[in-house]
């Protein structure tokens, strides 16, 4: 498949992927020959790009992060909507997408800034899936996992919330606190996702387990089983850490986002009895290094730049604001509220 700008598209091309409306209605099926009428309809709906078939075409790795992220997001949206309509998952789509994301994570220092710029790009379910995939790949690199494990971690991240496509949108997007009954419906997404992907022999068993178990917690407070101890497996533990971090740093319908520093501190706290400390500790230690040089807003209203991270207290860096240095390890009442660059 090839993703092409609508302005460059000519009648006669063959559509490479089904096109859906936002509410999941099929607008044009994969394989349809695109006509001038279709092009006019695309323009009315303000489509910028579509996928077309091109023999022998692979996803190109020579793309910048925004192009890769946008293409991955489109594919995630497509296969999730198709899953909701009962269509099978396609190995090549997921495999090629994760391969492309794996390549992007080699440029680790630009990753978090680029992800932050993409945060409001689309529906949370889809961006969250791509973000968790990227974070799982990064965790695999930090822990020096082999290439196959890193790729499988990316697949686990991309598919971890696929069961949510079977949960009513009114519950998923409810801006108020969920009732006990509604939360029970949300909790079903882990089993629904597991049942969906477990039917495909190309899905690694540990990936399927991660889809099922990524909300389990060591103190027994998680779901769907309420396991106690660190028994859920490495893939599920990695997805759990990535899932929590991205959720905390994203704006959701029922919750505002927190800064990456606050999120890292929460991960550290959760490593005592909830999240696997082997993973949350390396995440905590590594994550804040990426924000040296970034402009931030402090809780006292000042703007400043992160100039130094103390390895012993990575979430309490030194900030230069104007002509004054703030050592947050000593000035405990001041926190980083937001990263703005």
C-alpha positions in Angstrom: 0.0 0.0 0.0 1.0 3.6 -0.6 -0.4 6.6 1.3 -0.9 9.4 -1.1 -2.1 13.0 -0.9 -5.6 13.7 -2.3 -4.2 16.5 -4.5 -1.9 13.9 -6.2 -4.6 11.2 -6.6 -6.0 10.5 -10.1 -9.1 8.4 -11.1 -8.3 4.8 -11.8 -6.2 4.1 -8.7 -7.3 1.1 -6.6 -8.1 1.8 -2.9 -5.7 0.0 -0.6 -7.8 0.2 2.6 -11.5 0.5 3.5 -12.5 4.0 4.3 -14.8 4.6 7.2 -16.7 7.5 8.7 -15.9 8.5 12.2 -18.8 6.5 13.5 -17.7 3.4 11.8 -19.8 3.3 8.7 -18.1 1.9 5.6 -17.8 4.6 3.0 -15.8 2.9 0.3 -14.3 -0.7 0.4 -10.8 -1.8 -0.2 -10.1 -2.6 -3.8 -12.6 -0.1 -5.2 -11.5 1.8 -8.3 -11.4 5.4 -7.5 -13.5 7.7 -9.8 -13.7 11.4 -10.1 -16.9 11.3 -8.1 -15.0 9.6 -5.3 -12.4 12.3 -5.4 -15.1 15.0 -5.1 -16.6 13.1 -2.1 -13.2 12.8 -0.5 -12.7 16.6 -0.9 -16.1 17.3 0.6 -15.3 15.2 3.7 -11.9 17.0 3.9 -9.8 13.9 3.5 -6.1 14.8 3.1 -4.7 11.4 2.2 -5.9 7.8 1.3 -4.2 4.5 0.9 -3.9 3.0 -2.6 -2.7 -0.3 -3.8 0.7 -0.4 -5.5 2.3 -3.7 -6.4 5.5 -4.4 -4.4 5.3 -1.3 -2.4 6.5 -1.4 1.2 6.1 1.2 3.9 9.1 3.4 3.4 11.4 3.8 6.4 12.8 7.1 5.0 10.1 9.3 6.6 10.2 11.8 9.4 8.5 11.1 12.7 5.3 13.0 11.9 4.8 11.0 8.7 5.5 7.7 10.4 3.2 8.6 13.4 0.3 9.7 11.1 0.6 6.6 9.0 0.7 4.3 12.0 -2.3 6.2 13.5 -4.3 5.7 10.3 -3.6 2.0 10.2 -4.4 1.6 13.9 -7.7 3.4 13.4 -8.5 1.3 10.4 -7.8 -2.1 11.8 -9.6 -1.3 15.1 -12.7 -0.1 13.2 -12.5 -3.2 11.0 -12.3 -5.4 14.1 -15.4 -3.8 15.5 -17.2 -4.7 12.3 -16.0 -8.3 12.5 -13.3 -8.1 9.9 -10.1 -10.1 10.5 -6.8 -8.5 11.5 -4.2 -8.5 8.8 -0.7 -9.6 9.8 1.1 -7.5 7.2 -0.6 -4.2 8.4 0.4 -4.7 12.0 3.8 -6.2 11.2 4.8 -3.4 8.8 3.5 -0.7 11.2 5.5 -2.0 14.2 8.6 -2.4 12.0 8.4 1.2 11.1 7.9 2.3 14.8 10.9 0.2 15.8 13.0 2.1 13.4 11.8 5.4 14.8 12.9 4.5 18.3 16.5 4.5 17.3 16.2 8.3 17.5 15.4 8.2 21.1 16.2 11.8 22.1 13.6 13.3 19.8 11.0 10.7 20.6 9.2 12.3 23.6 9.1 15.7 22.1 7.6 14.3 18.9 5.1 12.2 20.8 4.1 15.3 22.8 3.4 17.2 19.6 1.2 14.4 18.4 -0.9 14.1 21.6 -3.9 15.9 20.3 -3.8 14.5 16.8 -6.7 12.1 17.0 -9.1 10.1 19.1 -7.4 9.0 22.4 -7.9 5.3 21.8 -5.9 5.4 18.6 -3.1 7.8 19.7 -2.7 5.9 23.0 -2.2 2.6 21.1 0.5 4.0 19.0 2.2 5.8 21.9 2.1 2.7 24.1 3.7 0.7 21.2 6.5 3.3 21.0 7.1 3.3 24.7 7.1 -0.5 24.9 9.7 -0.6 22.1 11.8 2.0 24.1 11.5 -0.1 27.3 12.8 -3.1 25.3 15.8 -1.1 24.1 16.6 0.2 27.6 16.5 -3.3 29.0 18.7 -4.5 26.1 16.2 -7.0 24.8 16.8 -8.9 21.6 15.2 -7.7 18.3 12.4 -10.2 18.3 11.4 -9.3 21.9 11.5 -5.6 21.1 9.2 -6.1 18.1 6.8 -8.3 20.1 6.7 -5.6 22.7 5.7 -3.1 20.0 2.9 -5.4 18.8 1.7 -5.8 22.4 1.5 -2.1 22.8 -0.3 -1.5 19.6 -2.9 -4.2 20.3 -3.2 -3.8 24.1 -6.5 -1.9 24.1 -8.1 -3.4 20.9 -10.9 -4.8 23.1 -12.2 -1.3 23.7 -13.7 -1.2 20.2 -16.4 -3.5 21.6 -17.2 -1.2 24.5 -20.0 1.3 24.0 -18.7 4.8 22.9 -21.0 6.4 25.5 -19.1 4.6 28.2 -15.6 5.0 26.7 -16.1 8.8 26.2 -18.1 9.6 29.3 -16.7 12.9 30.8 -18.0 12.1 34.3 -17.1 9.4 36.8 -18.2 6.0 35.7 -20.8 4.1 37.6 -19.8 0.7 39.1 -21.7 -1.0 36.3 -20.0 1.1 33.6 -16.6 0.4 35.0 -17.4 -3.3 34.9 -18.1 -2.9 31.2 -14.8 -1.1 30.7 -12.9 -3.9 32.5 -14.2 -6.4 29.9 -12.0 -4.9 27.2 -9.0 -7.0 28.3 -10.8 -10.3 27.9 -12.6 -9.1 24.7 -9.2 -8.1 23.2 -7.6 -11.4 24.3 -10.4 -13.4 22.7 -10.1 -11.5 19.5 -6.3 -11.7 18.9 -5.9 -15.2 20.4 -7.6 -16.7 17.4 -4.7 -15.6 15.1 -1.7 -18.1 15.1 0.7 -15.3 14.2 0.1 -13.5 17.5 2.8 -14.4 20.0 1.3 -16.0 23.1 3.0 -13.5 25.4 1.6 -10.6 23.3 -1.9 -12.1 23.8 -1.2 -12.5 27.5 -0.2 -8.8 27.7 -3.5 -7.8 26.1 -5.3 -9.8 28.8 -3.2 -8.9 31.8 -1.9 -5.3 31.4 -4.3 -4.0 34.1 -3.3 -6.6 36.7 -1.4 -5.2 39.7 0.9 -6.9 42.2 -1.3 -6.0 45.2 -4.3 -7.8 43.7 -6.1 -4.5 42.9 -6.1 -5.0 39.1 -8.3 -6.9 36.7 -9.5 -9.2 35.1 -8.3 -11.8 37.6 -7.0 -9.8 40.5 -3.6 -11.7 40.6 -1.3 -11.0 43.4 2.5 -10.8 43.0 4.5 -10.2 39.8 3.0 -13.1 37.9 1.7 -11.5 34.7 4.8 -11.9 32.6 7.3 -9.4 31.1 5.3 -8.2 28.1 2.3 -7.5 30.2 4.4 -5.7 32.9 6.0 -3.5 30.2 2.7 -2.6 28.6 1.3 -1.8 32.1 4.1 0.8 32.7 3.8 2.3 29.2 0.0 2.4 29.5 0.1 4.2 32.8 2.7 6.8 31.7 0.9 7.6 28.5 -2.5 7.8 30.1 -1.2 10.2 32.8 0.5 12.5 30.3 -2.5 12.7 28.0 -5.7 14.8 28.2 -8.7 12.5 28.4 -12.4 13.2 28.5 -12.5 12.5 32.3 -9.1 13.6 33.4 -6.5 16.3 32.6 -2.9 15.4 31.9 0.0 15.7 34.3 3.6 16.6 33.5 6.1 13.8 32.5 7.9 14.5 35.8 4.7 14.0 37.9 3.9 10.9 35.8 7.4 9.5 36.5 7.0 10.0 40.2 3.7 8.2 40.1 5.3 5.3 38.3 8.0 5.2 41.0 5.3 5.2 43.7 3.4 2.4 41.9 6.5 0.3 41.7 6.0 -0.4 45.4 3.3 -3.1 45.3 1.6 -2.4 41.9 3.9 -2.2 38.9 6.9 -4.4 38.2 9.9 -2.4 39.8 12.4 -3.9 37.3 10.6 -2.0 34.6 9.2 1.1 36.3 12.6 1.8 37.9 14.5 1.9 34.6 11.6 4.0 33.1 11.9 6.4 36.0 15.7 6.6 35.7 15.7 7.1 32.0 12.6 9.2 31.2 13.7 12.5 32.6 17.0 12.6 30.7 15.1 13.3 27.6 13.8 16.7 28.9 17.1 18.4 29.5 17.0 21.6 27.5 13.2 21.8 27.4 11.3 24.9 28.4 8.9 24.2 31.3 6.3 26.0 33.4 6.8 25.7 37.2 4.1 25.6 39.8 5.1 29.1 40.9 4.2 30.4 37.5 7.8 30.9 36.3 9.0 29.7 32.9 12.4 28.1 32.8 14.7 25.6 31.1 15.8 22.2 32.5 19.6 22.4 32.8 20.5 19.4 34.9 19.0 16.1 36.1 20.4 14.6 39.3 20.5 10.8 38.7 19.5 10.2 42.4 16.4 12.4 42.0 15.6 12.5 38.3 12.2 14.1 38.7 13.5 17.0 40.7 15.9 18.7 38.2 17.6 22.1 38.3 15.7 24.8 36.4 17.1 28.1 35.1 14.3 30.7 35.2 15.5 34.1 34.1 18.7 34.7 36.1 17.7 32.4 38.9 18.4 28.7 39.4 15.7 26.5 41.1 17.0 23.2 42.5 13.7 21.3 42.8 15.4 18.6 44.9 15.8 21.3 47.7 12.7 23.5 46.9 10.2 20.7 47.4 7.2 23.0 47.2 7.9 23.8 43.5 7.0 21.3 40.8 7.1 21.2 37.0 3.6 21.8 35.8 4.1 21.5 32.1 6.7 21.0 29.4 6.1 23.6 26.6 9.0 22.9 24.2 
